[in-house]
Amino acid sequence: MVPSLALAQGAGSPAPRTNAFNDPFVQVTSAIPQCPVPEGPLYTEAEVRELAHTRSQHGGSCHRVGRCRLPNSYLYDAELIPRVQRYIREEGRFDDTSVWVLGERRLVTLMGCVQSEAQSLALEKAVGLVDDVMGVINLLQVGTAREGARYPLAPSRP
């Protein structure tokens, strides 16, 4: 961290975090009210600086090798995640879940709560069928226990 930034934030204050890369992150379904809420894609200024180079290399490599028609795989995400959201909502089989989706480099991360392991696998498979999805990262859980969450959690609300 830059020393002047540390002084400006004050000792002990956590560094501010933002979605500096504008990674699409949306809640798709909300039928399980006690489901632990994912934190979403938040980065400190230092993390942004660290990740910028890696993200530029990863983003462009798929175009260089012919796996992407767009020059950067991150360019797909802003259009892809709304289609994933629409597909899950219109599909009908997942109305009894609470699911958030995150898009990063044509990879779709599923977070939230489902009714069964079979439903989790069905959702993963369904999302993988959406055009331009390169892969699905399934972090869904059965039930609502916070300690069972496999993703970073948003701070609890009082």
N, C-alpha and C positions, 0 to 999 in steps of 0.2 A: 504494500500500500504506500502511496506517496505520502511523505511525512506531513505536508501541509494539509492533505485531505484528512489524515488521522486527527490533527489538531482541530480542524473545522468541525469534525463529527463529535469531538469530545471523547475523553477516555471512557471506555466501557460501552459506548453507544455502538450498536451494530451498524455495519456499513449498509447504506440504502441499497435495495435490490429492485431491479425492474426487469421486464421482459424486453431487454434491449435488442434482441434479434427478431422480435415480433413473431415468435413461434405461435401458430394458432393453437389455442387451448380452449375448449368449450365443454360445457355439460350437455350431454345428449339426452339422457333420461334421468328421472328423479322420483322413482316410485318407492325408494327405500330411504326414508327421512333420516335415519340414524347412521347412514353410511359415512365413514370418515372422508372428509373433503381433501382432495389432493392440493398441494401447494401450487402447482403450476410451474412454468419455466421462469424462474427469477434468478438474476445474476447480479453480483456486485460489479463495480467498475473494474476491479482487478480481475475477476473471472472473465469478463467480457474481453479484456486485453489478452488474457491467456488463451481463450477459445477462438478468437477471431482468425488466427492463422490456420488452425486445424479445420475450422468450419469452411474456410475458403478452399482449402485443398480437397476436403471430402466433397464439397458441393460441386466442384468442377470436374472431379475425376470421372464421374459417371458419364458425362458428356464426352470427355476425351476418349473413353473406351467404347463409346457407341451404345451405352445402356439408357441414355436419356436424350430426348430430342431438344430439351431446353438446355442452355449453357450452364445452368447451376441447378442441382437437385432441390435446393431450398425454394426455388421459384415455384415449384408445384404445390407447396403446402397451403398457401392462402386460398387456393381454389379447391384443393383436394379435401381438406377437412370439412368444409360445408357439404360436400357430396357424401362423405362418410357419415356425417350427422344425419343427413336426409335419408340415407339408406337404412341406418339403424332405426330411425323413427318410423319409416314407412314399412319396414319388414314385418313388424308386428310381434315377432317372437320375443322381443326384448323389452316390452313395455313395463314389465314388473321388475326392472333393474334400476340402479342409479349408476350411470356411467359417464365418465369424462374422457375426452380424446385429446391427444396432443400430437401435432404433426411436426416432424423434424426430418428433412431430407428424404421424403417419401416413405418414411417409417411412421407408422401410426401406433402410438402407445395407448393402450386401454387401461384405465384406472377406475376403481369403484367397486360396487357390490352387485353380485348376481345371486340367483336362487340356488344354483347347483354347479358342480364342476362341469357337467355336460353342457349347461347353458353357457358357461365361460368359454369352452372349446368351440361351441357353435358360433358364438359371437366373433371369436378370433378368426374362424374360418370364413364367416360371412364378410367381415371387413377386408380380408385378404383378397376377396373377389372384386373389390371396387377398382376400377381402372386407375392405373398409375400408382397404386399402393405397391411398394417394393417389399414390405415386410410388416408384420404386426408383432408388437411387444405386448404380451398379455400379463398385466399386473393386477388382474381382477381377483377379488376374494369372495368366498362364500361366507355370508354373515356380515356383521357390522362391527366386530371388535377392532378397536384402534390398534391394538398390538398385533393384529393379523394383517394390517395393511402392508403391502410390499412396495409402497411408493411414499415419497416425502409428503407429510401432512401439513395442511394449512394450520396456523395457530388456532387453538380451540376458542370458541366464542363463549363469553361468560353467560 
